[in-house]
Amino acid sequence: MSDIVEALTEIVGPAAVSAGDAIHDDDTHDEALTATARRPLAVVRPANTAEVARVVELAAGAGVPLTARGSGTGLSGACIPAEGGVVVAFDRMNEILEIDLDNHVAVVQPGVTLDQLDEALVPHALVYPVFPGESSASLGGNVATNAGGMRAVKYGVTRHQVLGLEAVLGTGEVIRTGGKFVKATTGYDLTQLVVGSEGTLALVTEVILRLSPRLPFATTVLAPFATLGDVTGAVPKIVASGIGPLLVEYIDVITMDAITQGHGVELGVAPAVKAQALAYLVVVLEDRRDDRLDESIEELATLIAGLGALDVYVLPPTAGAQLIEAREQAFWTAKAAGADDILDMVVPRASIPQYLTAVGDLAAARGSLVVGCGHAGDGNVHLSVFQPDTTARTALIRDIFAAGMALGGAISGEHGIGTEKKAYLAELDDPARLALMRRIKTAFDPHGILNPGTIFDMSEDAP
C-alpha cells in the first residue's frame, strides 16, 4: 500500500496527497446520519483532468477503489471511502473556466461551489437555478447526486441544467459528452447516464451548465392550513394555475415551530390562526417587473384563500428571506433535534396527501415520530424519522418506502441512494432494472473501482 501512496505522490506532488494521520476527519464521512466514517488509505487532490486520468489508471491496475469527493455535504453516504480505498477530492479543481454570455452557459470544474458560481453570475444578471439548500455544496457533488432543491418546481433539477461533461471512465479514458446546446439526437445520452450516478460510472472533471436570467423581484406568500392534507391538496391547483411559482413548499407545524424558533424568524401569524394551523404552505413568486409580480401575488392569494387556507400572509422581504433560509436548513434543525434518519421520498405530487396519511399511520403503528416538510410542487417529501431502535427504524423506513413506491414514487428524489439506502433499493426495486444498472457500470468501469458498493452491490447475493 505504501507503493500506491508513493505512486500517487509522483502524479500530483507530495502536497496533494494525505495518508495515515495526515488525513483530515472531514475526508472520512459525509452528512448522512446513519453512516459510519471510514479512514481511507489516502486522499489525493488532483489539479487537472490529466492527473485524474493517471490516478484512475493507477487504481485500475492495482485494483484500488476510488471514491470521488466534493464538499462532503451529501446525505446518503456516497462519498464515504471504501475499505482500503483512495478518496479523490476535487477541492483544487475549483475554477470557473468560462461564463459564455451569448450561449447562456457556464463551464466549471467539479470543485466549484454553488455560492462561488452564484457570486460570479450576479454581475451578469444570470443565475444557476439549482439551490439544494447548502450553498457550500460543489457542482461535482450536485452532478453526482442529481441535486434538486426548492426551485425544482420551476427550473427542474441538476440534470435539466447539465448540457455536457468531461469525465474520466474507470479505465482512465477521458470522454466529452454534450456541448453548449440544448438538444441532440446523436446516439445514447451519456451525459444523463453520468448525472446522478454517484461517482460509480465516471469521475466528472468539467461541467457545462445552462444558465437562466436572474429575475430581480420576488415575494414570499405564507398560508396556514388546518390540516396537512388541505395544504398538499391545494398544491396541484396552484401549479396548474399558470402563475408559475419559483417554489411551493409544505411544512408541518412541528417542523415550522422548530425552524422558526431555531432561526429566530417572526412570521406575524395571528395567535388565533396559529392555534388552528397544523401545516403551512410557502410559495415564492418571482418576476422581472414588480407590477406584474403584484398582480400574480393578488391572484395567488385569492386562489389560496379559496382552497381553504386559514389566512394568507404576504411576508415582508426580510421575513420571507429568513423563512426560506430556515427552511433550507431544515436538515440541520432535524439533526440538532435528534432525528435518527432523514428520507427524501418522491411521489406524484397529486399523491402526497394519500402518501402522508400512510406515513402517519405507519409511524403510529410502530411507536415512532415522523415529521417533515417538502418540495410539494414536485412531490419530493422530506421526512425526519425519530426512532432510536435500529430494527424498528429499519422496518418502518422499509414500509415508508414501499408505501411511496406503491403510489408510483421512488426512494430518493434528490439525496441519492449512496450506501445508506441501497438495501431498501435492492429489496423494493425491479430486479431487471438493477441488473441493467450493473451491466452499465461494468461498461463504464470494467475493473469495478469507482465507488464500489454505492447504489447497489455488483453481486445480487451481496448482503
C-alpha positions as a Markdown table, in Angstrom:
| # | Residue | x | y | z |
|---|---|---|---|---|
| 1 | Met | 0.0 | 0.0 | 0.0 |
| 2 | Ser | 2.9 | 2.4 | 0.6 |
| 3 | Asp | 3.7 | 1.8 | -3.1 |
| 4 | Ile | 0.3 | 3.2 | -4.0 |
| 5 | Val | 0.8 | 6.3 | -1.9 |
| 6 | Glu | 4.2 | 6.8 | -3.4 |
| 7 | Ala | 2.8 | 6.5 | -6.9 |
| 8 | Leu | 0.0 | 8.9 | -6.2 |
| 9 | Thr | 2.6 | 11.4 | -4.9 |
| 10 | Glu | 4.5 | 11.1 | -8.2 |
| 11 | Ile | 1.3 | 12.0 | -10.1 |
| 12 | Val | 0.1 | 15.0 | -8.0 |
| 13 | Gly | 3.0 | 16.0 | -5.8 |
| 14 | Pro | 3.6 | 15.5 | -2.1 |
| 15 | Ala | 1.4 | 18.4 | -1.0 |
| 16 | Ala | -1.6 | 17.0 | -2.7 |
| 17 | Val | -1.6 | 13.5 | -1.0 |
| 18 | Ser | -2.6 | 12.8 | 2.5 |
| 19 | Ala | -2.1 | 9.4 | 4.2 |
| 20 | Gly | -2.3 | 8.0 | 7.7 |
| 21 | Asp | -2.7 | 10.5 | 10.5 |
| 22 | Ala | -2.4 | 13.3 | 7.9 |
| 23 | Ile | -5.9 | 12.5 | 6.6 |
| 24 | His | -8.4 | 15.0 | 7.9 |
| 25 | Asp | -11.6 | 13.7 | 9.6 |
| 26 | Asp | -13.7 | 15.6 | 7.1 |
| 27 | Asp | -12.5 | 13.3 | 4.4 |
| 28 | Thr | -13.8 | 10.2 | 6.1 |
| 29 | His | -17.6 | 10.9 | 6.0 |
| 30 | Asp | -20.4 | 13.0 | 4.6 |
| 31 | Glu | -23.5 | 14.2 | 6.4 |
| 32 | Ala | -25.6 | 11.0 | 6.4 |
| 33 | Leu | -27.0 | 10.4 | 9.9 |
| 34 | Thr | -26.7 | 6.7 | 9.8 |
| 35 | Ala | -23.3 | 6.2 | 8.1 |
| 36 | Thr | -20.0 | 5.3 | 9.8 |
| 37 | Ala | -16.9 | 7.3 | 8.9 |
| 38 | Arg | -14.1 | 5.3 | 7.4 |
| 39 | Arg | -10.4 | 6.3 | 7.0 |
| 40 | Pro | -9.1 | 5.7 | 3.5 |
| 41 | Leu | -5.7 | 4.6 | 2.5 |
| 42 | Ala | -5.0 | 8.0 | 1.1 |
| 43 | Val | -6.7 | 11.2 | -0.1 |
| 44 | Val | -5.4 | 12.6 | -3.4 |
| 45 | Arg | -6.2 | 16.1 | -4.7 |
| 46 | Pro | -5.6 | 16.3 | -8.4 |
| 47 | Ala | -5.2 | 19.7 | -10.1 |
| 48 | Asn | -6.4 | 18.8 | -13.6 |
| 49 | Thr | -8.1 | 16.1 | -15.8 |
| 50 | Ala | -4.7 | 14.6 | -16.8 |
| 51 | Glu | -3.9 | 13.9 | -13.2 |
| 52 | Val | -7.3 | 12.4 | -12.5 |
| 53 | Ala | -6.9 | 10.1 | -15.5 |
| 54 | Arg | -3.4 | 9.0 | -14.3 |
| 55 | Val | -4.9 | 8.4 | -10.8 |
| 56 | Val | -7.7 | 6.2 | -12.2 |
| 57 | Glu | -5.2 | 4.3 | -14.4 |
| 58 | Leu | -3.1 | 3.6 | -11.4 |
| 59 | Ala | -6.1 | 2.4 | -9.3 |
| 60 | Ala | -7.4 | 0.3 | -12.1 |
| 61 | Gly | -4.1 | -1.5 | -12.4 |
| 62 | Ala | -3.8 | -2.1 | -8.7 |
| 63 | Gly | -7.5 | -2.8 | -8.0 |
| 64 | Val | -7.8 | 0.0 | -5.6 |
| 65 | Pro | -11.3 | 1.5 | -5.0 |
| 66 | Leu | -11.7 | 5.3 | -5.7 |
| 67 | Thr | -14.3 | 7.5 | -4.1 |
| 68 | Ala | -15.0 | 11.0 | -5.5 |
| 69 | Arg | -15.5 | 13.8 | -3.0 |
| 70 | Gly | -16.7 | 17.3 | -3.5 |
| 71 | Ser | -17.7 | 19.3 | -0.4 |
| 72 | Gly | -19.0 | 16.3 | 1.5 |
| 73 | Thr | -22.5 | 17.8 | 2.1 |
| 74 | Gly | -24.3 | 14.6 | 0.8 |
| 75 | Leu | -26.8 | 12.8 | 2.9 |
| 76 | Ser | -26.6 | 9.2 | 1.6 |
| 77 | Gly | -23.0 | 8.1 | 2.5 |
| 78 | Ala | -22.0 | 8.2 | -1.2 |
| 79 | Cys | -18.6 | 9.8 | -0.5 |
| 80 | Ile | -17.6 | 7.6 | 2.4 |
| 81 | Pro | -14.3 | 5.9 | 1.4 |
| 82 | Ala | -14.3 | 2.2 | 0.5 |
| 83 | Glu | -12.2 | -0.1 | 2.7 |
| 84 | Gly | -8.6 | 0.2 | 1.6 |
| 85 | Gly | -9.5 | 2.8 | -1.0 |
| 86 | Val | -8.4 | 6.2 | -2.1 |
| 87 | Val | -10.5 | 9.4 | -1.9 |
| 88 | Val | -10.2 | 11.7 | -5.0 |
| 89 | Ala | -11.0 | 15.1 | -3.6 |
| 90 | Phe | -11.8 | 17.9 | -6.1 |
| 91 | Asp | -11.3 | 21.0 | -4.0 |
| 92 | Arg | -8.2 | 22.0 | -6.0 |
| 93 | Met | -10.2 | 21.8 | -9.3 |
| 94 | Asn | -12.3 | 24.8 | -8.4 |
| 95 | Glu | -12.1 | 27.2 | -11.4 |
| 96 | Ile | -15.0 | 28.7 | -13.3 |
| 97 | Leu | -13.5 | 28.2 | -16.7 |
| 98 | Glu | -15.9 | 30.3 | -18.7 |
| 99 | Ile | -19.1 | 32.3 | -18.5 |
| 100 | Asp | -20.5 | 32.3 | -22.0 |
| 101 | Leu | -23.0 | 35.2 | -22.2 |
| 102 | Asp | -24.0 | 34.5 | -25.8 |
| 103 | Asn | -24.9 | 30.9 | -25.1 |
| 104 | His | -26.0 | 31.4 | -21.5 |
| 105 | Val | -23.8 | 28.6 | -20.2 |
| 106 | Ala | -21.0 | 28.3 | -17.6 |
| 107 | Val | -18.2 | 25.9 | -17.8 |
| 108 | Val | -16.9 | 24.9 | -14.4 |
| 109 | Gln | -14.6 | 22.4 | -12.7 |
| 110 | Pro | -16.2 | 20.0 | -10.2 |
| 111 | Gly | -14.8 | 21.7 | -7.1 |
| 112 | Val | -16.6 | 25.0 | -7.8 |
| 113 | Thr | -19.2 | 25.6 | -5.1 |
| 114 | Leu | -22.8 | 26.9 | -5.6 |
| 115 | Asp | -22.1 | 30.2 | -3.8 |
| 116 | Gln | -18.9 | 30.7 | -5.8 |
| 117 | Leu | -20.7 | 30.3 | -9.1 |
| 118 | Asp | -23.6 | 32.4 | -7.9 |
| 119 | Glu | -21.3 | 35.3 | -6.9 |
| 120 | Ala | -19.7 | 35.2 | -10.3 |
| 121 | Leu | -23.1 | 35.3 | -12.1 |
| 122 | Val | -24.6 | 38.2 | -10.2 |
| 123 | Pro | -22.9 | 40.9 | -12.3 |
| 124 | His | -24.2 | 39.3 | -15.4 |
| 125 | Ala | -27.8 | 39.2 | -14.2 |
| 126 | Leu | -27.7 | 35.4 | -14.6 |
| 127 | Val | -28.4 | 32.5 | -12.2 |
| 128 | Tyr | -27.7 | 28.8 | -12.0 |
| 129 | Pro | -31.1 | 28.0 | -10.6 |
| 130 | Val | -30.5 | 24.8 | -8.7 |
| 131 | Phe | -30.4 | 25.6 | -5.0 |
| 132 | Pro | -30.4 | 22.3 | -3.0 |
| 133 | Gly | -30.2 | 24.0 | 0.4 |
| 134 | Glu | -26.5 | 24.1 | 1.0 |
| 135 | Ser | -24.5 | 26.7 | -0.9 |
| 136 | Ser | -21.2 | 25.3 | 0.0 |
| 137 | Ala | -22.0 | 22.2 | -2.0 |
| 138 | Ser | -19.8 | 21.6 | -5.0 |
| 139 | Leu | -21.1 | 21.3 | -8.6 |
| 140 | Gly | -19.4 | 18.0 | -9.0 |
| 141 | Gly | -21.3 | 16.6 | -6.0 |
| 142 | Asn | -24.5 | 18.1 | -7.3 |
| 143 | Val | -24.0 | 16.3 | -10.7 |
| 144 | Ala | -23.2 | 13.1 | -8.9 |
| 145 | Thr | -26.4 | 13.1 | -6.9 |
| 146 | Asn | -28.6 | 15.0 | -9.4 |
| 147 | Ala | -29.3 | 17.5 | -6.7 |
| 148 | Gly | -32.7 | 19.3 | -6.7 |
| 149 | Gly | -34.0 | 21.7 | -4.0 |
| 150 | Met | -36.9 | 24.0 | -3.6 |
| 151 | Arg | -36.7 | 25.6 | -7.0 |
| 152 | Ala | -37.2 | 22.4 | -9.0 |
| 153 | Val | -40.9 | 23.1 | -9.5 |
| 154 | Lys | -40.0 | 25.9 | -11.9 |
| 155 | Tyr | -36.5 | 25.1 | -13.1 |
| 156 | Gly | -36.1 | 21.4 | -12.7 |
| 157 | Val | -33.2 | 19.6 | -11.1 |
| 158 | Thr | -29.5 | 19.3 | -11.9 |
| 159 | Arg | -29.9 | 17.0 | -14.9 |
| 160 | His | -32.1 | 19.7 | -16.6 |
| 161 | Gln | -29.2 | 22.2 | -16.3 |
| 162 | Val | -26.3 | 20.0 | -17.3 |
| 163 | Leu | -25.6 | 20.3 | -21.1 |
| 164 | Gly | -22.3 | 18.4 | -21.2 |
| 165 | Leu | -19.5 | 16.9 | -19.3 |
| 166 | Glu | -15.9 | 15.9 | -19.3 |
| 167 | Ala | -15.3 | 12.7 | -17.3 |
| 168 | Val | -12.8 | 10.0 | -16.7 |
| 169 | Leu | -14.0 | 6.4 | -17.0 |
| 170 | Gly | -12.9 | 3.6 | -14.8 |
| 171 | Thr | -10.3 | 2.7 | -17.4 |
| 172 | Gly | -8.6 | 6.1 | -17.2 |
| 173 | Glu | -10.1 | 7.1 | -20.6 |
| 174 | Val | -11.3 | 10.7 | -20.9 |
| 175 | Ile | -14.6 | 11.4 | -22.6 |
| 176 | Arg | -16.6 | 14.5 | -23.5 |
| 177 | Thr | -20.4 | 14.5 | -23.8 |
| 178 | Gly | -22.9 | 17.0 | -24.9 |
| 179 | Gly | -21.9 | 20.7 | -25.5 |
| 180 | Lys | -23.2 | 24.2 | -25.5 |
| 181 | Phe | -26.5 | 23.3 | -27.0 |
| 182 | Val | -29.8 | 22.2 | -25.5 |
| 183 | Lys | -30.8 | 19.3 | -27.9 |
| 184 | Ala | -29.1 | 16.5 | -29.7 |
| 185 | Thr | -30.1 | 13.1 | -31.1 |
| 186 | Thr | -26.7 | 11.7 | -31.7 |
| 187 | Gly | -26.6 | 8.3 | -30.1 |
| 188 | Tyr | -27.0 | 7.5 | -26.4 |
| 189 | Asp | -27.2 | 10.4 | -24.0 |
| 190 | Leu | -24.1 | 9.7 | -21.9 |
| 191 | Thr | -24.4 | 13.0 | -20.1 |
| 192 | Gln | -27.6 | 11.9 | -18.5 |
| 193 | Leu | -26.2 | 8.5 | -17.6 |
| 194 | Val | -23.4 | 10.1 | -15.6 |
| 195 | Val | -25.7 | 12.6 | -13.9 |
| 196 | Gly | -27.0 | 11.0 | -10.7 |
| 197 | Ser | -24.6 | 8.0 | -10.9 |
| 198 | Glu | -23.0 | 9.0 | -7.5 |
| 199 | Gly | -19.4 | 8.5 | -8.8 |
| 200 | Thr | -20.0 | 4.9 | -9.8 |
| 201 | Leu | -19.6 | 5.4 | -13.6 |
| 202 | Ala | -17.0 | 8.1 | -14.0 |
| 203 | Leu | -15.2 | 11.0 | -12.3 |
| 204 | Val | -16.5 | 14.3 | -13.6 |
| 205 | Thr | -13.8 | 16.8 | -14.3 |
| 206 | Glu | -15.7 | 19.6 | -16.1 |
| 207 | Val | -19.4 | 20.6 | -16.4 |
| 208 | Ile | -21.3 | 22.7 | -18.9 |
| 209 | Leu | -24.2 | 24.3 | -17.2 |
| 210 | Arg | -27.3 | 26.0 | -18.6 |
| 211 | Leu | -27.9 | 29.5 | -17.1 |
| 212 | Ser | -31.1 | 31.5 | -16.7 |
| 213 | Pro | -32.0 | 35.2 | -16.3 |
| 214 | Arg | -31.8 | 36.4 | -12.7 |
| 215 | Leu | -35.2 | 37.9 | -12.0 |
| 216 | Pro | -35.0 | 41.0 | -9.7 |
| 217 | Phe | -38.3 | 40.9 | -7.9 |
| 218 | Ala | -39.6 | 38.1 | -5.6 |
| 219 | Thr | -42.1 | 37.7 | -2.8 |
| 220 | Thr | -42.9 | 35.0 | -0.3 |
| 221 | Val | -46.5 | 34.1 | 0.5 |
| 222 | Leu | -47.3 | 32.1 | 3.6 |
| 223 | Ala | -50.7 | 30.3 | 4.1 |
| 224 | Pro | -51.6 | 28.3 | 7.3 |
| 225 | Phe | -54.0 | 25.4 | 6.9 |
| 226 | Ala | -56.0 | 23.4 | 9.4 |
| 227 | Thr | -54.6 | 20.1 | 8.1 |
| 228 | Leu | -51.6 | 18.8 | 6.2 |
| 229 | Gly | -54.0 | 17.2 | 3.7 |
| 230 | Asp | -55.5 | 20.6 | 2.9 |
| 231 | Val | -52.1 | 22.0 | 2.1 |
| 232 | Thr | -50.9 | 19.2 | -0.1 |
| 233 | Gly | -54.4 | 19.0 | -1.8 |
| 234 | Ala | -54.0 | 22.7 | -2.8 |
| 235 | Val | -50.7 | 22.2 | -4.5 |
| 236 | Pro | -51.8 | 20.7 | -7.8 |
| 237 | Lys | -54.3 | 23.6 | -8.3 |
| 238 | Ile | -51.6 | 26.2 | -7.6 |
| 239 | Val | -49.2 | 24.6 | -10.1 |
| 240 | Ala | -52.0 | 24.3 | -12.7 |
| 241 | Ser | -53.0 | 27.9 | -12.3 |
| 242 | Gly | -50.3 | 29.2 | -14.7 |
| 243 | Ile | -48.9 | 31.6 | -12.0 |
| 244 | Gly | -45.5 | 29.8 | -12.3 |
| 245 | Pro | -44.2 | 29.8 | -8.7 |
| 246 | Leu | -40.5 | 29.6 | -8.0 |
| 247 | Leu | -41.1 | 27.3 | -5.2 |
| 248 | Val | -44.0 | 25.5 | -3.5 |
| 249 | Glu | -43.2 | 24.1 | -0.1 |
| 250 | Tyr | -45.2 | 22.4 | 2.7 |
| 251 | Ile | -44.1 | 22.5 | 6.3 |
| 252 | Asp | -45.8 | 20.6 | 9.1 |
| 253 | Val | -46.5 | 22.5 | 12.3 |
| 254 | Ile | -43.8 | 20.7 | 14.3 |
| 255 | Thr | -41.1 | 21.4 | 11.7 |
| 256 | Met | -42.3 | 25.0 | 11.3 |
| 257 | Asp | -42.0 | 25.6 | 15.0 |
| 258 | Ala | -38.6 | 24.1 | 15.1 |
| 259 | Ile | -37.1 | 26.0 | 12.2 |
| 260 | Thr | -38.6 | 29.4 | 13.1 |
| 261 | Gln | -37.7 | 29.2 | 16.8 |
| 262 | Gly | -34.2 | 27.8 | 15.9 |
| 263 | His | -33.5 | 30.7 | 13.5 |
| 264 | Gly | -35.4 | 33.5 | 15.3 |
| 265 | Val | -37.9 | 34.0 | 12.5 |
| 266 | Glu | -41.0 | 36.1 | 13.2 |
| 267 | Leu | -43.8 | 35.5 | 10.7 |
| 268 | Gly | -46.6 | 37.6 | 12.1 |
| 269 | Val | -49.2 | 34.9 | 12.1 |
| 270 | Ala | -52.1 | 35.8 | 14.3 |
| 271 | Pro | -52.3 | 33.8 | 17.5 |
| 272 | Ala | -55.8 | 32.5 | 16.8 |
| 273 | Val | -54.8 | 31.3 | 13.3 |
| 274 | Lys | -51.6 | 29.8 | 14.7 |
| 275 | Ala | -53.6 | 27.8 | 17.2 |
| 276 | Gln | -55.6 | 26.2 | 14.4 |
| 277 | Ala | -52.8 | 25.6 | 12.0 |
| 278 | Leu | -51.4 | 22.1 | 11.6 |
| 279 | Ala | -49.4 | 22.8 | 8.4 |
| 280 | Tyr | -48.2 | 25.7 | 6.3 |
| 281 | Leu | -47.8 | 26.3 | 2.6 |
| 282 | Val | -45.0 | 28.5 | 1.4 |
| 283 | Val | -45.0 | 29.9 | -2.1 |
| 284 | Val | -42.4 | 32.2 | -3.7 |
| 285 | Leu | -43.1 | 34.1 | -6.8 |
| 286 | Glu | -40.6 | 36.0 | -9.0 |
| 287 | Asp | -40.8 | 38.3 | -12.0 |
| 288 | Arg | -38.8 | 40.8 | -13.9 |
| 289 | Arg | -41.3 | 43.6 | -13.2 |
| 290 | Asp | -42.7 | 44.5 | -9.8 |
| 291 | Asp | -46.1 | 45.5 | -11.2 |
| 292 | Arg | -46.6 | 42.1 | -12.8 |
| 293 | Leu | -45.4 | 40.4 | -9.6 |
| 294 | Asp | -48.1 | 42.3 | -7.6 |
| 295 | Glu | -50.7 | 41.0 | -10.0 |
| 296 | Ser | -49.5 | 37.5 | -9.5 |
| 297 | Ile | -49.5 | 37.8 | -5.7 |
| 298 | Glu | -53.1 | 39.0 | -5.7 |
| 299 | Glu | -54.2 | 36.2 | -8.0 |
| 300 | Leu | -52.3 | 33.6 | -5.8 |
| 301 | Ala | -53.7 | 35.0 | -2.6 |
| 302 | Thr | -57.2 | 34.8 | -3.9 |
| 303 | Leu | -56.6 | 31.2 | -5.1 |
| 304 | Ile | -55.2 | 30.0 | -1.9 |
| 305 | Ala | -57.9 | 31.6 | 0.2 |
| 306 | Gly | -60.5 | 29.7 | -1.9 |
| 307 | Leu | -58.6 | 26.5 | -1.3 |
| 308 | Gly | -59.3 | 26.5 | 2.4 |
| 309 | Ala | -56.4 | 28.5 | 3.9 |
| 310 | Leu | -56.9 | 29.9 | 7.4 |
| 311 | Asp | -55.3 | 33.1 | 6.2 |
| 312 | Val | -52.8 | 34.4 | 3.6 |
| 313 | Tyr | -49.8 | 36.4 | 4.5 |
| 314 | Val | -47.5 | 38.3 | 2.1 |
| 315 | Leu | -44.3 | 38.3 | 4.1 |
| 316 | Pro | -42.0 | 41.4 | 4.3 |
| 317 | Pro | -38.8 | 40.8 | 2.3 |
| 318 | Thr | -36.7 | 40.2 | 5.4 |
| 319 | Ala | -39.1 | 37.7 | 7.0 |
| 320 | Gly | -39.6 | 36.0 | 3.7 |
| 321 | Ala | -35.8 | 35.6 | 3.2 |
| 322 | Gln | -35.4 | 34.4 | 6.8 |
| 323 | Leu | -38.1 | 31.8 | 6.4 |
| 324 | Ile | -36.6 | 30.4 | 3.2 |
| 325 | Glu | -33.2 | 30.3 | 4.7 |
| 326 | Ala | -34.6 | 28.5 | 7.8 |
| 327 | Arg | -36.4 | 26.0 | 5.5 |
| 328 | Glu | -33.2 | 25.3 | 3.6 |
| 329 | Gln | -31.5 | 24.5 | 6.9 |
| 330 | Ala | -34.3 | 22.1 | 8.0 |
| 331 | Phe | -31.8 | 19.1 | 7.9 |
| 332 | Trp | -29.6 | 20.8 | 10.5 |
| 333 | Thr | -32.6 | 21.6 | 12.6 |
| 334 | Ala | -33.7 | 17.9 | 12.5 |
| 335 | Lys | -30.2 | 16.7 | 13.2 |
| 336 | Ala | -30.0 | 19.0 | 16.3 |
| 337 | Ala | -33.3 | 17.7 | 17.5 |
| 338 | Gly | -32.0 | 14.2 | 17.4 |
| 339 | Ala | -33.5 | 12.7 | 14.2 |
| 340 | Asp | -32.3 | 9.2 | 13.6 |
| 341 | Asp | -32.7 | 9.4 | 9.8 |
| 342 | Ile | -33.7 | 11.7 | 7.0 |
| 343 | Leu | -35.7 | 10.5 | 4.0 |
| 344 | Asp | -36.4 | 12.2 | 0.7 |
| 345 | Met | -39.1 | 10.0 | -0.9 |
| 346 | Val | -40.7 | 11.4 | -4.1 |
| 347 | Val | -44.2 | 10.6 | -5.3 |
| 348 | Pro | -46.5 | 12.1 | -7.9 |
| 349 | Arg | -47.5 | 15.4 | -6.3 |
| 350 | Ala | -51.2 | 14.6 | -6.5 |
| 351 | Ser | -50.5 | 11.5 | -4.3 |
| 352 | Ile | -48.8 | 13.5 | -1.5 |
| 353 | Pro | -52.0 | 13.6 | 0.7 |
| 354 | Gln | -52.5 | 9.9 | 0.4 |
| 355 | Tyr | -48.8 | 9.2 | 1.0 |
| 356 | Leu | -48.5 | 11.4 | 4.1 |
| 357 | Thr | -51.6 | 9.7 | 5.6 |
| 358 | Ala | -50.0 | 6.3 | 5.0 |
| 359 | Val | -46.7 | 7.6 | 6.6 |
| 360 | Gly | -48.6 | 8.8 | 9.7 |
| 361 | Asp | -50.4 | 5.5 | 10.1 |
| 362 | Leu | -47.1 | 3.6 | 9.8 |
| 363 | Ala | -45.3 | 5.8 | 12.3 |
| 364 | Ala | -48.1 | 5.5 | 14.8 |
| 365 | Ala | -48.2 | 1.7 | 14.4 |
| 366 | Arg | -44.5 | 1.5 | 15.2 |
| 367 | Gly | -44.5 | 4.0 | 18.0 |
| 368 | Ser | -42.3 | 6.4 | 16.1 |
| 369 | Leu | -42.4 | 10.1 | 15.3 |
| 370 | Val | -42.1 | 11.1 | 11.6 |
| 371 | Val | -42.3 | 14.8 | 10.8 |
| 372 | Gly | -41.1 | 17.0 | 7.9 |
| 373 | Cys | -41.5 | 19.3 | 5.0 |
| 374 | Gly | -41.1 | 19.0 | 1.3 |
| 375 | His | -41.0 | 20.3 | -2.2 |
| 376 | Ala | -44.7 | 19.9 | -2.6 |
| 377 | Gly | -44.6 | 21.3 | -6.1 |
| 378 | Asp | -42.7 | 18.3 | -7.4 |
| 379 | Gly | -43.7 | 15.6 | -4.9 |
| 380 | Asn | -40.4 | 15.4 | -3.0 |
| 381 | Val | -41.3 | 14.6 | 0.6 |
| 382 | His | -38.6 | 15.1 | 3.3 |
| 383 | Leu | -39.2 | 13.1 | 6.4 |
| 384 | Ser | -37.3 | 13.2 | 9.7 |
| 385 | Val | -37.6 | 9.9 | 11.4 |
| 386 | Phe | -37.3 | 9.7 | 15.2 |
| 387 | Gln | -36.9 | 6.0 | 16.2 |
| 388 | Pro | -33.7 | 5.1 | 18.1 |
| 389 | Asp | -34.2 | 1.4 | 17.8 |
| 390 | Thr | -32.3 | 0.3 | 14.7 |
| 391 | Thr | -34.5 | -2.8 | 14.0 |
| 392 | Ala | -37.8 | -0.9 | 14.4 |
| 393 | Arg | -36.5 | 2.1 | 12.4 |
| 394 | Thr | -35.3 | -0.2 | 9.5 |
| 395 | Ala | -38.7 | -1.9 | 9.3 |
| 396 | Leu | -40.5 | 1.5 | 9.5 |
| 397 | Ile | -38.4 | 3.0 | 6.7 |
| 398 | Arg | -38.9 | 0.0 | 4.5 |
| 399 | Asp | -42.6 | 0.3 | 4.9 |
| 400 | Ile | -42.5 | 4.1 | 4.2 |
| 401 | Phe | -40.5 | 3.5 | 1.0 |
| 402 | Ala | -42.9 | 0.7 | 0.0 |
| 403 | Ala | -45.9 | 2.9 | 0.5 |
| 404 | Gly | -44.4 | 5.6 | -1.7 |
| 405 | Met | -43.4 | 3.1 | -4.4 |
| 406 | Ala | -46.9 | 1.7 | -4.4 |
| 407 | Leu | -48.1 | 5.1 | -5.4 |
| 408 | Gly | -45.6 | 5.3 | -8.3 |
| 409 | Gly | -42.8 | 7.0 | -6.3 |
| 410 | Ala | -39.1 | 6.4 | -5.9 |
| 411 | Ile | -36.9 | 6.0 | -2.9 |
| 412 | Ser | -34.9 | 9.2 | -3.4 |
| 413 | Gly | -35.9 | 12.4 | -5.0 |
| 414 | Glu | -32.5 | 14.3 | -4.7 |
| 415 | His | -30.2 | 12.9 | -2.0 |
| 416 | Gly | -29.3 | 9.8 | -3.8 |
| 417 | Ile | -29.1 | 6.2 | -2.7 |
| 418 | Gly | -25.4 | 6.0 | -1.6 |
| 419 | Thr | -24.6 | 3.3 | 0.8 |
| 420 | Glu | -27.3 | 4.0 | 3.3 |
| 421 | Lys | -30.4 | 3.3 | 1.2 |
| 422 | Lys | -29.1 | 0.6 | -1.1 |
| 423 | Ala | -30.5 | -2.3 | 0.9 |
| 424 | Tyr | -34.0 | -0.8 | 0.5 |
| 425 | Leu | -33.4 | -0.3 | -3.2 |
| 426 | Ala | -32.3 | -3.9 | -3.6 |
| 427 | Glu | -35.4 | -5.2 | -1.8 |
| 428 | Leu | -38.0 | -3.0 | -3.3 |
| 429 | Asp | -36.9 | -2.1 | -6.8 |
| 430 | Asp | -37.2 | -4.1 | -10.1 |
| 431 | Pro | -34.5 | -6.7 | -10.2 |
| 432 | Ala | -34.3 | -6.4 | -14.0 |
| 433 | Arg | -33.6 | -2.7 | -13.7 |
| 434 | Leu | -30.9 | -3.3 | -11.1 |
| 435 | Ala | -29.3 | -5.9 | -13.3 |
| 436 | Leu | -29.2 | -3.5 | -16.2 |
| 437 | Met | -27.6 | -0.9 | -14.0 |
| 438 | Arg | -24.9 | -3.4 | -13.1 |
| 439 | Arg | -24.2 | -4.1 | -16.7 |
| 440 | Ile | -24.0 | -0.3 | -17.4 |
| 441 | Lys | -21.5 | 0.1 | -14.6 |
| 442 | Thr | -19.4 | -2.7 | -16.0 |
| 443 | Ala | -19.2 | -0.9 | -19.3 |
| 444 | Phe | -18.1 | 2.3 | -17.8 |
| 445 | Asp | -15.9 | 0.8 | -15.0 |
| 446 | Pro | -14.8 | -2.7 | -16.0 |
| 447 | His | -12.4 | -3.0 | -13.1 |
| 448 | Gly | -15.1 | -2.1 | -10.6 |
| 449 | Ile | -13.0 | 0.5 | -8.8 |
| 450 | Leu | -15.3 | 3.6 | -8.9 |
| 451 | Asn | -17.2 | 3.9 | -5.6 |
| 452 | Pro | -18.0 | 0.2 | -5.3 |
| 453 | Gly | -20.9 | -0.7 | -3.0 |
| 454 | Thr | -22.7 | 2.6 | -3.7 |
| 455 | Ile | -26.3 | 2.5 | -5.0 |
| 456 | Phe | -26.1 | -1.3 | -5.4 |
| 457 | Asp | -23.7 | -4.2 | -4.9 |
| 458 | Met | -22.4 | -5.8 | -8.1 |
| 459 | Ser | -23.5 | -9.3 | -6.8 |
| 460 | Glu | -27.2 | -9.8 | -6.4 |
| 461 | Asp | -26.4 | -12.0 | -3.4 |
| 462 | Ala | -24.3 | -9.4 | -1.6 |
| 463 | Pro | -25.7 | -8.6 | 1.9 |
